[in-house]
Amino acid sequence: MDAPAPTETASRHPGSRPAGKGSRVGVLLLNLGTPDSLDTPAVRRYLKEFLWDARVIETPRVLWYLILNGIILRTRPAKTGANYAKIWNREKDESPLRTYARSQAEKLAGALSDLPGIVVEWGMRYGNPSTAAAVESLVKQGCRRIVAFPLYPQYSATTTATANDQLFRVLMEMRDQPAIRTVPDYHDEPAYIDALAVSIRNRLAALDFEPEVVLASFHGIPKSYSAKGDPYYGQCMETSRLLRERLGWSEKRLLTTFQSRFGSEEWLQPYTDKTVERLAQEGVKSIAILNPGFSVDCLETLEEIDGEVREIFLHAGGENFAHIPCLNDSPEGMAVIETVVRRDLQGWA
């Protein structure tokens, strides 16, 4: 019996292999995600996908379903949307995270132009452009090998692992899968530590005051996750140690703190907000904060740190506050991404 002719839909299936293009290699930059707009329904969709992830919230599913849908998604979207509105890129009508993620992919493609057959795409774990859409695009362009790079310097099951989970869910739907390499964390990568040091020095040199204390504020995770074996805390502390060593600073000059706690459970400490309040009450007048765990500026850095935490410090008696931007798509930041990608492309490109 003759096989049926392939339909147009089948020919566009993500698993179909384009003819004559099998030598291309894809590079997929993965980040967390962002709402598609400031509308409450869009923010609710994003929060629902994000907060339903069992890697992020490990509460038993039935109980968490009731809490998430009965309480959080009824109240939080409007507040979160209002916070996004404070930092929204009005020109492009998108969040800064999406703006920087796109720029990183474009600049990386230019930096790798000396390597023939390299295709760069970017995608999000939650929201759009989705991981599935990015993989489909790479496959359609003839990529039979893909290097996936979750842009989280420090590994956590709540970030790197869930990004990889989503990638492999996409592959599970494909009959003809490309080969995959996943890039590991880069918390102690010399190029990353050097880039942070350069960024800090450049920013501090441009200030009209000298910070008495600088805080390296990392996104927190529940303390119980760390107790179960998540290596995140140790990697954050190692990044701070290496950065302190690179700058020639003491432990009193560069503090490590954790932000963005959610719910009533104990998270990694010391907390950023409590620390800046304590410093101000102890007489510290000038501080600066950087976010080494974020590859690009986003809600947690621009609104939480440069907004809420700034206000806490000034209200408690502080006088001068500076937020040091993330590496973003700066020359230093792109040098980190390029260094790591070129290393993981070896043997393929």
C-alpha positions in Angstrom: 0.0 0.0 0.0 1.4 3.4 -1.0 2.1 5.9 1.7 0.0 9.0 1.6 1.6 12.1 0.2 2.8 14.5 2.9 0.5 17.4 3.6 1.5 21.0 3.8 1.0 20.9 7.6 3.2 17.8 7.9 6.0 19.4 5.9 6.1 22.3 8.4 6.2 20.0 11.4 9.0 21.0 13.8 10.4 17.5 13.4 10.7 17.6 9.6 14.3 17.8 8.3 14.9 20.6 5.8 16.8 19.2 2.8 20.4 20.4 2.2 20.8 22.4 5.4 21.9 19.7 7.9 25.2 21.3 8.6 23.9 24.3 10.5 24.3 24.7 14.2 21.8 26.6 16.4 22.5 28.6 19.5 19.5 29.1 21.7 19.6 31.8 24.4 17.0 31.1 27.1 15.7 33.5 29.7 12.9 33.5 32.2 10.0 35.3 30.5 7.7 38.3 30.6 4.1 39.2 30.1 3.1 40.1 26.5 1.5 43.4 27.6 0.5 45.4 30.6 -3.1 44.2 30.4 -4.2 42.3 33.5 -5.3 39.2 31.5 -1.8 39.0 29.9 -0.1 39.4 33.3 -2.4 36.7 34.7 -1.5 34.3 31.9 2.2 34.8 32.5 1.9 34.5 36.3 -0.2 31.3 36.0 2.4 29.6 33.8 5.3 30.8 36.0 3.8 30.1 39.4 2.3 26.7 38.4 5.8 25.4 37.6 6.5 22.7 40.1 10.2 23.5 39.9 9.4 27.0 41.2 6.7 26.2 43.8 7.1 22.8 45.3 3.9 23.0 47.4 1.7 19.9 46.9 -0.3 20.4 43.7 -3.8 20.2 45.0 -3.2 22.7 47.8 -1.2 25.0 45.5 -3.9 24.9 42.8 -6.4 26.2 45.3 -4.1 28.9 46.6 -2.9 30.0 43.1 -6.3 30.1 41.4 -8.4 31.0 44.5 -6.2 33.8 45.8 -3.0 34.8 44.0 -4.4 35.0 40.4 -7.3 37.0 41.7 -5.2 39.7 43.3 -1.6 39.7 42.2 -1.9 40.3 38.4 -3.1 43.9 38.8 -0.4 44.8 41.3 2.3 43.0 39.1 1.0 44.8 36.0 1.3 48.2 37.9 4.9 47.4 38.8 5.7 46.4 35.2 4.2 49.7 34.1 6.9 51.6 36.0 9.7 50.0 34.0 8.0 49.2 30.6 9.8 50.0 27.4 7.1 52.3 25.9 8.9 52.7 22.6 8.8 49.0 21.9 5.8 48.2 24.1 7.5 45.4 25.9 9.4 44.7 29.1 13.2 45.5 29.3 13.9 41.8 29.7 12.5 41.1 26.2 14.3 44.1 24.7 17.7 43.0 26.1 17.1 39.4 25.3 16.5 40.2 21.6 19.5 42.5 21.5 21.7 39.8 23.1 20.7 37.3 20.4 21.3 39.9 17.6 24.7 40.9 18.9 25.8 37.3 19.5 24.9 36.4 15.9 27.1 39.3 14.7 29.9 38.2 17.0 29.8 34.6 15.7 29.7 35.7 12.0 33.1 34.2 11.5 31.7 30.7 12.1 29.8 29.5 9.1 26.4 27.9 9.5 25.7 29.3 13.0 22.1 30.4 13.7 21.1 32.3 16.9 17.6 32.4 18.4 16.2 33.4 21.7 13.3 32.1 23.7 11.6 32.3 27.1 10.7 29.6 29.6 7.4 31.4 30.3 5.5 33.5 27.8 6.7 34.6 24.3 8.7 34.0 22.3 8.3 30.5 23.6 11.0 27.8 23.8 9.0 25.7 21.4 8.8 28.6 18.8 12.6 29.1 19.1 13.4 25.5 18.6 11.0 25.2 15.6 12.7 28.3 14.0 16.1 26.7 14.4 15.0 23.4 13.0 13.3 25.1 10.0 16.6 26.9 9.3 18.3 23.5 9.0 19.9 23.2 12.5 20.6 19.6 13.3 22.6 20.5 16.4 21.6 23.1 19.0 23.5 24.6 21.9 21.0 25.7 24.5 22.2 28.4 26.9 20.0 29.2 29.9 21.3 32.6 30.9 21.5 32.0 34.6 25.1 32.4 36.0 24.3 30.4 39.1 22.5 27.0 38.8 19.1 26.4 40.5 16.4 23.9 39.8 14.1 26.9 39.8 15.8 28.5 36.8 18.4 26.4 34.8 16.7 23.1 35.4 13.2 24.2 34.5 14.5 25.9 31.3 16.1 22.6 30.3 12.9 20.7 31.3 10.9 22.9 28.9 13.4 22.4 26.1 13.2 18.6 26.4 9.4 18.7 26.6 9.6 20.4 23.2 11.9 17.6 21.9 9.6 15.0 23.2 7.0 16.1 20.7 9.4 15.8 17.8 10.0 12.6 15.9 13.2 13.8 14.2 15.1 15.5 17.0 18.2 17.7 16.6 21.2 16.9 18.8 21.3 19.1 22.0 24.0 20.5 24.2 23.0 22.4 27.3 25.4 25.0 28.7 26.1 24.6 32.4 26.2 27.4 34.9 29.0 30.0 34.7 29.1 31.3 38.2 32.9 31.1 38.4 33.7 31.8 34.7 36.7 34.2 34.7 35.2 36.2 31.8 32.0 36.7 33.9 33.8 37.7 37.0 36.0 40.2 35.0 32.9 41.6 33.3 31.2 42.2 36.7 34.3 43.9 38.1 34.6 46.2 35.0 30.9 47.1 35.2 31.1 47.9 38.9 34.2 50.1 38.5 32.8 52.0 35.6 29.5 52.6 37.4 31.1 53.7 40.6 33.5 56.0 38.8 30.6 57.8 37.3 28.9 58.5 40.7 29.2 61.8 42.6 29.5 59.9 45.8 31.5 56.9 47.2 29.4 54.0 48.4 30.5 52.9 51.9 29.0 49.4 51.2 28.2 47.5 48.0 25.6 44.7 48.0 25.6 41.8 45.6 21.9 41.0 45.7 20.9 37.6 44.2 17.3 36.3 43.7 16.4 34.2 46.6 15.0 30.7 46.8 13.3 28.9 49.7 15.8 27.7 52.3 14.2 24.2 52.1 15.2 24.0 48.4 18.8 24.5 49.3 18.6 22.0 52.1 17.4 19.4 49.6 20.5 19.8 47.5 20.0 22.8 45.3 23.6 24.2 44.7 22.4 27.8 44.2 23.4 29.3 47.5 27.0 27.9 47.4 27.4 29.2 43.8 26.1 32.7 44.7 28.6 32.8 47.6 31.4 31.7 45.3 30.6 34.4 42.8 30.7 37.0 45.5 34.0 35.6 46.8 35.6 35.7 43.4 34.3 39.1 42.7 35.5 40.4 46.0 38.9 38.9 45.2 39.0 40.4 41.8 38.2 43.9 43.1 40.5 43.6 46.1 37.6 44.3 48.5 36.9 43.1 52.0 33.8 41.2 53.1 32.6 44.3 54.8 32.9 46.3 51.6 31.0 43.8 49.4 28.0 42.0 51.1 25.9 39.2 49.7 22.2 39.3 50.1 19.0 37.7 48.7 15.9 39.3 47.4 12.4 38.6 46.0 11.1 36.3 48.6 7.5 35.1 48.2 5.1 33.6 50.7 5.6 32.9 54.4 8.4 30.2 54.1 11.9 31.1 55.1 14.2 32.0 52.2 17.9 32.3 51.8 19.3 35.0 54.1 20.4 37.7 54.7 17.4 39.5 53.0 18.3 42.5 50.8 15.5 44.7 52.1 16.2 44.0 55.7 20.0 44.5 55.2 19.7 48.0 53.6 17.3 49.1 56.3 19.8 47.9 59.0 22.7 49.6 57.3 20.8 52.9 57.2 19.8 52.6 60.8 23.5 51.9 61.7 24.5 55.2 60.1 25.6 54.1 56.6 24.7 56.9 54.3 25.8 55.7 50.8 25.3 52.3 49.2 25.3 50.7 45.8 23.6 47.4 44.7 24.3 45.1 41.8 22.5 41.9 40.7 25.1 39.3 39.6 22.5 36.5 39.3 20.5 38.3 36.5 21.9 38.4 33.0 19.6 41.3 32.1 17.7 44.0 34.0 14.1 43.1 34.7 11.3 43.7 37.1 13.3 42.3 40.0 16.2 44.7 39.4 14.6 47.8 38.0 11.4 48.0 40.1 12.3 46.0 43.2 15.9 47.0 43.8 16.1 50.5 42.1 12.5 51.3 43.3 11.4 49.5 46.5 14.8 48.8 48.1 16.0 52.3 47.2 12.9 53.7 49.0 13.5 51.5 52.1 17.1 52.7 52.4 16.3 56.4 52.0 13.3 56.2 54.4 15.5 54.5 57.0 18.0 57.4 57.0 20.2 56.6 54.0 21.2 59.5 51.6 22.8 58.1 48.5 21.7 55.0 46.6 23.0 53.6 43.3 21.8 50.6 41.3 24.5 49.1 39.1 22.9 47.8 35.9 23.1 44.1 34.9 25.6 43.2 32.2 22.7 43.2 29.7 23.9 43.6 26.1 26.9 45.7 27.1 30.3 44.9 25.5 31.3 43.2 28.8 28.1 41.2 29.0 28.3 40.1 25.4 31.9 39.0 25.8 30.8 36.6 28.6 28.1 35.1 26.4 30.4 34.8 23.4 33.1 33.2 25.5 30.8 30.6 26.9 29.1 29.8 23.6 32.3 29.5 21.6 33.6 27.0 24.2 30.4 24.9 24.0 30.4 25.0 20.2 33.8 23.3 20.0 33.6 20.2 17.8 30.3 21.4 16.3 31.3 24.6 14.6 
